[in-house]
Amino acid sequence: MAEAHQAVAFQFTVTPDGVDFRLSREALKHIYLSGINSWKKRLIRIKNGILRGVYPGSPTSWLIVVMATVGSSYCKVDISMGLVCCIQRCLPERYGSYHTPQTRTLLSMAIFSTGVWLTGIFLFRQTLKLLLSYHGWMFEMHGKTSHTTKIWAICVRLLSSRRPMLYSFQTSLPKLPVPSVPATVQRYLESVQPLLDDEEYYRMEILAKEFQDKTAPRLQKYLVLKSWWATNYVSDWWEEYIYLRGRSSLMVNSNYYVMDLVLIKNTNVQAARLGNAIHAMIMYRRKLDREEIKPVMALGIVPMCSYQMERMFNTTRIPGKETDVLQHLSESRHVAVYHKGRFFKVWLYEGSRLLKPQDLEMQFQRILDDPSPPQPGEERLAALTAGGRMEWAQARQAFFSSGRNKAALDTIERAAFFVSLDEESHCYNPDDEASLSLYGKALLHGNCYNRWFDKSFTLISFKNGLLGLNTEHAWADAPIIGHLWEFVLGTDTFHLGYTETGHCLGKPNPMLAPPQRLQWNIPEQCQAIIESSYQVAKALADDVELYCFQFLPFGKGLIKKCRTSPDAFVQIALQLAHFRDKGKFCLTYEASMTRMFREGRTETVRSCTSESTAFVQAMVKGSHMKEDLRDLFRKASEKHQNMYRLAMTGAGIDRHLFCLYVVSKYLGVSSPFLDKVLSEPWRLSTSQIPQSQIRMFDPDQYPNHLGAGGGFGPVADDGYGVSYMIAGENTIFFHVSSKFSSSETNAQRFGNHIRQALLDIADLFQVPKTDS
């Protein structure tokens, strides 16, 4: 049976003659192989630490410096200018055959060469850091590269020409700069001007000036001091106060989802698809541990920070009464699986060998075939992770801190990730508009108890073989999990493959021990708390309206012909759609990344600008000529692109004000201006979904190999959440969320407005045909 305990390494019985030990050779063999595998990983980490630590140098370059020094000595040329002799005199006097004058000379040359080599590495790194602090290239028009930028690009390429490992550039990345208070305040006032009437704006100006002159200088000094001391002055506070201290449900409010390839299907066999996908994930984790993954590079030369990838696997958010904690393990050799109200433990290795896809398929099929019922309280147990954090923390301490429950919970929390085997099927049917939205809803919250929302991610498998992810947000942002997902989908399709009947290639090993059923002892009091958390989560899930659709009239191909940024095009269309939907403008959040800086995460682009509102108002009036509308659109687009570049280069608004607010709370300083800024609701929260971070196949050759991106819940109760992926030359996917409880919002209505806004803007750039 699935819940049968596995054989232990040894057994013993007590007899009148003493203790009789019976050793299991097979179990001891696996223990031995696991130990060997563990030591291999340690040695690999040590080797990688050395190679990463001396980048852009290498052991080969050290040997070349040593040989050059020794060679010059034989040629009677002292390139050390006397330093070798000084080092030789400082060496301790010893006697013996190994301390001859020749040996001392060679040792002195090696020490001198190592010093020169390390100095060179230090200078190279500082030079590269200085070069990476230059962001002028971002502000230049496409196709009009300055001589300065060309020289800069050549220098960066030369200094990073040796093939880097994943974390090779970390110490060469510049720190996120602290903007000046006057610059941030001025940009803030500019961002809210189109949203306020004259009287409101005047009051905000007064608050801002008072803050800038009286309160801010003191707060800014502490922030600058932190920026000198800390690696990144934002990221730790952002993780703690925005994510980990949140006491509301992670489901819908924080976690987001990612979809599968939606236009093709490799197999209908649920267990087979999981076997390939999980094998690909562990292959990715192995590459991650060995730092064999290439860093993401902007323009192919500017490295992005990779630190968020460290906690992708083996990570769980542990609930606390006041704040949660991210628990990350260096290794995990199993996954936790949920199916039909039961929890299982599935090993990913046999000894030191990673299980093949066909072996994993067999293990998951065993779970699917297992007829055993859930234990009392087990079926809805994961609802604890979907409800309030305080209630989960109290229940965890009261009922899961010892005995059988602690052992089972540890198995889940110490897993590489969580797997949910769903009994329902979902897919995208272009002929059924609702199908994509139902698929998204299933990924966003499921039935509120078949996802473990605390895990770094839950891999969701539907009965028809389609997959998806539900991802916890505190440990990293969407591009990080997107990188993994692209690798998994590409490996599954182009490297692993399936048989004609849809099963994994190869024959499984039937001798593998079956998955282990987790055992629980959940008292009625705990079951009542589980039910309460479930009711809270269900009410939240039922309130979410999600409208997902594929926009087919055009994609980035036509947008580029309009000579504008695809992102700016969509963002301005969202402003037009929102005004048509609600008859007013609102504070708009667009996430941009700051990963060109060390440990950078995100910054906010305030997409509702004076330029975009001027364009929208002109469009709505309908009395302007197309040429005038095009001019207004281009001004709005240029403004948006400039705001995006400022956010990416550390000159954003919101992270600086957020950190000033945190400092004010630490110091007990009251600031009406900061209180007002931090209480403003984001009624339109948007994000573009990254894609093609890994080129595992040619999208022109396989145009249907498209994922639909993913989405998230609305940030404000009376607002919209919109994520979009410009998936190709001819298509865009949108995910629009709102709440049924708000009379002001309707996700499908807003989605239709987005469609029309995109078409109306595109129509401005249509060149009329002329007779030849």
Sequence and secondary structure as in RCSB ss.txt:
>XXXX:A:sequence
MAEAHQAVAFQFTVTPDGVDFRLSREALKHIYLSGINSWKKRLIRIKNGILRGVYPGSPTSWLIVVMATVGSSYC
KVDISMGLVCCIQRCLPERYGSYHTPQTRTLLSMAIFSTGVWLTGIFLFRQTLKLLLSYHGWMFEMHGKTSHTTK
IWAICVRLLSSRRPMLYSFQTSLPKLPVPSVPATVQRYLESVQPLLDDEEYYRMEILAKEFQDKTAPRLQKYLVL
KSWWATNYVSDWWEEYIYLRGRSSLMVNSNYYVMDLVLIKNTNVQAARLGNAIHAMIMYRRKLDREEIKPVMALG
IVPMCSYQMERMFNTTRIPGKETDVLQHLSESRHVAVYHKGRFFKVWLYEGSRLLKPQDLEMQFQRILDDPSPPQ
PGEERLAALTAGGRMEWAQARQAFFSSGRNKAALDTIERAAFFVSLDEESHCYNPDDEASLSLYGKALLHGNCYN
RWFDKSFTLISFKNGLLGLNTEHAWADAPIIGHLWEFVLGTDTFHLGYTETGHCLGKPNPMLAPPQRLQWNIPEQ
CQAIIESSYQVAKALADDVELYCFQFLPFGKGLIKKCRTSPDAFVQIALQLAHFRDKGKFCLTYEASMTRMFREG
RTETVRSCTSESTAFVQAMVKGSHMKEDLRDLFRKASEKHQNMYRLAMTGAGIDRHLFCLYVVSKYLGVSSPFLD
KVLSEPWRLSTSQIPQSQIRMFDPDQYPNHLGAGGGFGPVADDGYGVSYMIAGENTIFFHVSSKFSSSETNAQRF
GNHIRQALLDIADLFQVPKTDS
>XXXX:A:secstr
 TT     SEEEEEETTEEEEEE HHHHHHHHHHHHHHHHHHHHHHHHHHHHHTTT  HHHHHHHHHHHHHHHHT
T  TTTTHHHHHHHHS    SGGG HHHHHHHHHHHHHHHHHHHHHHHHHHHHHHHHT  GGGGS TT   HHHH
HHHHHHHHHT S   TTTTGGGS       HHHHHHHHHHHHGGGS HHHHHHHHHHHHHIIIIIHHHHHHHHHH
HHHHSS TTHHHIIIIIIIT  S STTTT EEEE B S  S S HHHHHHHHHHHHHHHHHHHHTT S   EETT
TEE   GGGGGSSSEEEE  SS  EEEE S   EEEEEETTEEEEEESEETTEE  HHHHHHHHHHHHH      
TTTTTGGGGGTS HHHHHHHHHHHSSSHHHHHHHHHHHTSSSEEEE SS    BTTBTHHHHHHHHHHHTTTSSS
S TTBSEEEEE TTS EEEEE SSS  HHHHHHHHHHHHHHIIIII B TTS BSS   TTS   EE      HH
HHHHHHHHHHHHHHHHHTEEEEEEEE S  HHHHHHTTS HHHHHHHHHHHHHHHHHSS   EEEEEE TTSTT 
 EEEEE   HHHHHHHHHHHH  S HHHHHHHHHHHHHHHHHHHHHHHTT  SHHHHHHHHHHHHHHT   HHHH
HHHH   SEEEEE    SS SS TTT TT  B  EE   SSTTSEEEEEE  SSS EEEEEEEETT SS  HHHH
HHHHHHHHHHHHHHT       
